[in-house]
């Protein structure tokens, strides 16, 4: 376990918001995770790759448990087409490893910035594909009794951008077992490149952001609503609605977390006035 006091979180959130925490813990094994929670009474905040969070404060008098470039081992069985990985591994690394072993299924997650743990918790996905489609089972730590347990996909309550783990935060994802399928490496690489090119074409890459801000409301798309309401480019402080994709908020000028929250509040108010729709924030506000 690596531990750092008064830790700068700027590089560990994709909005690149400036914030520090009381102490940061980087576990390197399942035992480290269990050790962190054993007899723990102080509050904590757990983050993965930091790509789906909004840091609302500049200082957290709280410990952070971080899965980002650590606790990231994985094992691929090319004969059974299964992949078992720890929560901290990046989806990018898993996609490239699966490709090298001619295992298909992860291509849509190529260039989706997320750790595996974060992807499982929020049931990440794109283009109609979701991580739940690949999951066999998830290994997790139940903080109520400090027991390590496993849950099969069918019992994990996966929904659109939601899961058993998001609804029950006392359960900490440790590992996941995924089942992939055999495919020619060239076919896999072609889809990976296509997914990346399409995402770069549509999504803002010029300023720090954390991906899609809102869940897609039934029967509507957030981007076109922003355009219809003239909100693309609308700014609060250093945060603004991306001109490239209205579903994204970007940090274009040293934004604070409060700038982003105030902008979200304005967007929600305008959308409700125009469409009688209560937008639901997809990102996690800390």
N, C-alpha and C positions, 0 to 999 in steps of 0.2 A: 504494500500500500504506500503510495506517495502522498504526502500531506504538505500543503502550502498555506501559511497564514496570510491574511490580508491579500487575498488573491484577486488579480485583475481578470475580470470576465469578458473583457472587450473582444478578445479573439475567440471566445467560446459561445458567442451568440451571433447569428448571421446578419442581424440588423446592425451589428457593430456598435451597439449602444455601450457607453462607458459606465461601468459599474464594478464594484468590488464586493467580495463576500468575506465574512469573518474568517473562514477557513475552507479550503478546497481539498477533497479527498478523491484520489484516483485509484480505485481498486484494480488489482491485476489478476485476481482469481476469485472463485466462488467463496473460498474461505475468507478473503478480504471483505467481501460484501456482507457475509454473515457476521464477521467481527465488527464491522461498522455499526450494525444494528443491535448487537448484543448489549443488553443492559443500557441501551440508549434512552435518555430522557429528554435531551435537548431537541428542539425542532431542527429540521433539515429540509433541503430542497434537492431533488434529484433531476438532473438533466442529461440528455444524450448528446447528440451532435450540435444541439443549439439552433437548429434550423426551423423550429416551429414554436419559438417562444418570444415573448415580449418582456424585457426587463423593465418593470415599472419604477424601480428605485435606482439610485446611484450607489447606495451602500446597503448591504444586507447583513444585519447582525445575526447571521444564521450560517450554518455550515452547508456547503454544497457537496453532494456526491455526484461525480461527473464520470460518464461513460463516453469518452471521446478520444479515440486513438489508444485506448487501454482496454483490458478485459475483452480482447478482440480476436481470440483464436477461433479457428473453424476447421472442419474436416469434411471432405467430400468423398463419398463412396461412388466411384464412376460405374460400378457394376449394378448397384441398386438405385442409382440416380437420386441419392439422398444427400443432404447437406445439413450438418449440425454446426451451429455457430453460437458464440457468446454474444451477449447483448451489445457490447461496445463496438463490434465490427461495423464498418460502413457498408451501406448498400452498394456503393460503387465497387468496393473491393470484392464483395460477394458476386456481383455481376461478372466482373472480369475473371474471377476464379471459375465460375460455372461455365463461362464461354471456353476457357482453356481446357475444360474437361468434357466439352461437347454436351453440356447439360443446359436445357432450355427451360424458360419459365420466368426468369428474373429480368429479362430484357427491358420491360417497361419501367423498371426501377433504375435503369442506368441513367445517371445524371439527376436522379431525385436525391437531393442531399438529406440523408437521414442515417442514423444508426439502425441496426436491426431491432434493438429493443424499442426505440421510438416508433419504428414502422409497425411493430406488433401492437403496441399500446394503442395507436390511433388507427390501426388497420389502413395503412397507407396504400395508395394506389393511383392509377391514372388510366384513362382510355378504357374504362370498364373493367380493368383488372385490379385485383386487390391482393394484399399479402396473404389474406386468409385462404385464398385459392391454392396456396402452396404449402401452408402449414399442416403438419401432421400432429405435432404436440408442442407444448411450451412448458419449460421447466421454470419454476418461480419460487421465491421465498415468501412464505406467509408470515407476516410480522405479528399476527395475533398469537401465534404459538411458536414462532421461530422454526418452523418445519419447512424443509425443501419439498415441494410437491410438483406433480406434473398434471397437466390438463390437456385432453385431446381437443382438437379443433372444434368438434361438434358441441363441446360443453363450454367453450370459451366466449360465447355470446358476441361473436363478431357482427357488427352492423356497419353502415356507411360511416367511415371515419370515427369508429367507436369500437369498444371491446370491453370484456369483463375487467381487464386491467385498468382501463381508463375510469371505469365506474367504481372500482375497488382499489384505491391507491395504496392500501396496505399490502398489496401483493406486488412484489418486485420481480420483473422479468429477468431471468438469468441466462437462459439459452432457448433456442428454438430449433426444432427439426423440420426441415422442408423437404418436400418431394418434388423433383424436377422430372423432365422427360428427355429422351435422347434426341439430338438434332445435329445436323451438320454444322461445323464451326462457322463456315462462311455464311450460312443462313442466319445463325445467331448474331454474328457481327454486323450483318446488314441491318437487322432490326435494331440493334443497339445504336448504330450510327444514325438511323432514321429517326429514332425516338429522340436522340440528343439534338439533331438538327431542327426538328419540329419544335422542340421546347425552346431552343435558343431563338428561333424565329419569332415565337409568340410572346415569350416572357422577358421581362427586363433583366439585363445583365450588367447594366452600366452603373447601378447603385446597389448598396447592400439592401437585402430584403429577406423575408422569411417565407416566401412562397405565397400561396393563396391565403388570403386573410379570413374569408368567410366560407362557410359550408354552402354548397349550392342549394338554393331554395327550390322546392318542388315546382316544376313548370317554368323556371326562369334560369337565366345565367347572370351572374353578378357583373361581369365585364360589360355586356350590352346595357345593363341598367345604369352603370356609372356613366357610360357615354351618353345615354338618353337624358340623364339628369345634369349633364355638363360638369361632372365631377372629375373627369380625367385631368390631371395636372393641378387639382385643388390642393392647397398646402396649409398645414398648421405648423408653425415653427419650421423645423428642419425636416419634417415628414410630409410627403405628398402622395396622392394617388398617381400611380405610374401612367404616363401618357401612352405607353406601349400596350399595357394590359390593365384594365380598370379594376381587376380583382386583386391587384397587388398594391401594397404600400411600400415606398422606398425611402431610405434615409439619404436624402440628397444634400443635406447641409448640417451635419452634426446634430441630428435629431436626438431628443430625449425620449424615454419611454412614455412620458406624459404627453408629448407631442403626438405620438402614435395613438394613444388612448383617446385623446381629444378629437383627433381626426376620425377614428372609428365611431365615436359617439355622433359626430356630425353626419357621417355617411348613413348610419343606422336611422337617424332622425329623418333625413331626406328620403330614404327608401321607404320608410313606413308611411310618410306623408303621401308619397306618390303611388305606392303599390299596396299599402296595408300589409306589408310583409315585415316580420321581425327577423332581421338577419342574425344568424348565429355565428359567433367568432370561432374559427377553426383553430386559431393559434392559442397557445397556453400563456395566460397572463400571470406573471410572477411578481 
